[in-house]
Amino acid sequence: MNTANICNEFILEKTIQEFASTIERIWYKHSKIVNITKHSKEWWNDQCQRDLEHYQQSRCIDDWKKFRNTIKKTKHNFFNLKIQEITNKSKRPWKLMD
């Protein structure tokens, strides 16, 4: 975008509109539609979804236990990775308390 020739209100308005349409195009090109569900957690993955669906179909207590175990392991792995990222990035483990 050329901003060197803005000399009056009309050209300024045109430049702003051009800028806004560029931002809008970029936004729609790189954004994605997110479906919010009751399981919209960062740690939720496909395995959690599969085990939940399997339990919902069977209603078996063993499948429920498997689902709960999957969640427990998934959360554990996810948060351990987050802790590792924070400690490796900042080299300050007390940043975990922020």
N, C-alpha and C positions, 0 to 999 in steps of 0.2 A: 504494500500500500504506500502510495506516495502522499506524504503529509507536508511536503515542502510548499505546495501551491495553495494552501488554505489561506484565502485572503478575504473571504466574506462569509456571511452566515449560511448561505445556500450551499457553498462548497463544503463547509464544516458539517452541515446536516447530511449531505450526500456521503461524506467520508465516514461519518458515524454509522449510517445505515449499512454501508459496505462492510465496515468492521463487524457490526452486529450479525450480518448475514454470514460472514466468514466464520465467526465463532459458532453460530447455530449449525452450519454445515459440519464443522469439525466435531461438535458435540454429538450430533446424530450419527456420524461415521464411527465414532469410538465408544459410544455409550452402549449399554446392553439393558435389556428388559429383565428386571429381577422380580420373580414371583415370591412374595412374602407369604410364608406359612408359619404355623406354630413351631416349626423346627428350623427356622431361619437362624441358625447359629453358625459361627465361623467354623466350628469343629465338625459340624454335621457333614457326613460324606455319603457316597453311594452305598457303602456297606451298611451304614445305619438305616438308610431307607429300605434296602432289601430285607434286612432282618425285621424291621417294623412291619413291612407288608406281609412277610411270611407269617409273623405272629398274628396279624389281623385276619389272615385267612384260616389259620389253624386253631387259634385260641387255646393253644396248648401251653401249659405252664413251663415246659422245658424250652419252648421257643421264646417265651417271655424272658426267661433267665438268660438265654443266649443273646437276645436283644439288649438287655440291660448290661451284660458283660461287654458286648460290642461298644456300647456307649461309653462305658467306663474306660476301656482301653483307648478308644478314639480320643476322648477328652484328655486322658493322661498323655498320650503322644503329642497331641496338639499343643497343650500348655507347656510341655517340656521343650518343644521346639521354640515356642515363644520366649521362654526363659533363656534358652541358648542364644536366640537372636539378640535379645536385649543385652545380655552379658557380653557377648562377643562384639556387638556394635559399640557400646558405650564403655566397656571395660569397668563398669560400675554396677555391681549387683544391687546396690541399694536403690537404683533407679526403678527397680521392680515395685517399690512401694509408692511411686508417684501415680 
